[in-house]
Amino acid sequence: MTILVTGATGRVGRHVVDQLVARNADVRVLTRDVGRATFPGGVDVVQGDLLDIDALRGAMTGVRTLFLLNAVTGDEFTQALITLNIAREAGITRVVYLSVFEADRAVNVPHFAVKFGAERMLAAMGFGATILRPTYFIDNEAMVKDVILDHGVYPMPIGSKGVAMVDARDIAEVAALELLRRDAAPETLPLETINLVGPDTLTGADVAAIWSEVLARPVVYGGDDPSGFEANMARVLPRWTAYEMRLMAERYVSDGMIPQDGDRERLTTLLGRPLHGYRETAARLAGR
């Protein structure tokens, strides 16, 4: 049966599609702009978004398993709830949902609270789902690369508790494996949650030290105060998004993102390989 992938052109979604195609899955994607989307041969492309009811209904026809990834937007919760309602209407009970690490705890951060609400809907409506809870994406460092390279400052206020940053490729491969496992099961499998973490729990000072080694020159940590970070983000992002990122950073400083016992071992067993680490991405962003 067909697996429908939403968010298929983003940092995680495109890798999910590639992983599924490499494993000979029957894949369909829903995308806003078909002209800009490039997918492997054999992928069925449907134009539309998660608020386009007719497109959603068409995309879900003949689908057994859904990968739900919706971006951080002002209407993210509405998108998630509508998509899950249309999925249930279409008879889809097998879902892999991309949530966020400790979504049930950081409820003052809007997109954490939104994702926890979607998790509750999955449980309350009887979906058989894998809820994936990734930590901070290593790939997000592309947003602050220029500050690091040009000014020698790591500006993301992640604090001293530590954040086990995760690579988008690891997220995507786990997602693909779970989609295939649920799609192939003779019956709907029970709800399950997987924490997606990286191999190292890094503080702000740790990350600055990695960049110093990669660049062979000093890089300092910009500190825990999120005010400057919010102001810088507001120059390139909507004001509410910059403020939400500040709230997220404050949670990093106060709580960190610390793996639970067994999280890393579970992932390496599932993937059959080591997890991608921070240094690899730093070297790539630095052109080394």
Residue, then its C-alpha position, 0 to 999 in steps of 0.5 A: m500500500t501507499i505511504l503518504v509523506t507530508g513536509a516532503t521538501g524540508r530538511v527531514g521530509r526529503h530524506v524520508v522520501d529518499q529512504l523509502v524509495a531506496r527500500n522500494a516503498d510506494v510513496r506519495v507526497l503532498t507539496r504546495d509547489v509541484g514545479r519546485a519539488t524534485f523527487p526520485g522517479g516513481v514518487d507520486v506527487v500531489q499538489g496541495d497543503l494541509l489546509d486544502i481539504d480537497a487535496l488532502r482527501g485526494a492525496m489520502t485515497g488508497v493510502r494506508t500509512l501517513f508520515l505527518l510533518n507540519a512546519v512551525t507556523g501560526d496555524e500549525f495546530t489547525q493543520a495537524l488536527i485537520t490532517l488527522n481528521i481527514a486521515r481517519e475519514a480515509g480509514i488511515t490508522r497507521v501514522v508516524y508523527l514528527s513531534v518534539f523532545e519533551a513536548d509534554r513538559a515545555v508547554n509554554v513554547p507554542h510549537f511544543a504545546v501544539k505537538f503535544g496536542a497532536e500527540r493527545m489527538l493520536a492517542a484519543m482517536g485510536f491511531g496506531a502511531t509512532i510518535l518521534r520526539p527529536t531534540y534540536f536539529i544539528d542542521n539548524e546550525a546553518m541559520v547561525k553559520d555566518v555569525i560563527l564564521d564571520h565573527g567567531v561567536y556561537p550565538m545559540p543560547i543553549g546553556s550549560k545543562g546540555v543538548a543532545m542535538v540530532d541529525a536530520r538524516d537520523i530522524a528521517e531514517v528512523a521515520a522511514l523504518e517506522l513507516l515501513r514497519r507499520d505499513a507491513a504489519p498485518e494489523t494496526l500496531p499500538l502507540e509508541t514514542i521514540n526519543l530521537v537524540g544525538p550521540d553527544t550531549l553538548t553545552g554552549a561551551d562544548v559547541a564553541a570548542i568544536w567550532s574552534e577545532v574545526l576552524a583552527r581559530p577561537v570561537v566563543y560561546g555568546g552566553d545564555d541571555p536570549s535577548g540578542f538572539e531574539a533580536n537577531m532572529a527578528r531581522v530575518l523571521p516574523r517577530w512572533t517566530a523570533y519570540e518563540m525561538r527565544l522561549m525555546a532557547e530559554r528551555y534549553v538553558s533551564d532544562g537542556m535536552i538530556p537523553q533518557d537511559g537507553d535512548r541512544e542504544r535504542l537508536t543505534t540498534l534500530l539503525g544498525r550504525p552509529l549516530h551522526g555527530y555535531r562535528e560532521t555538520a560543523a565541518r561541512l558548514a565550514g567547507r572543511 
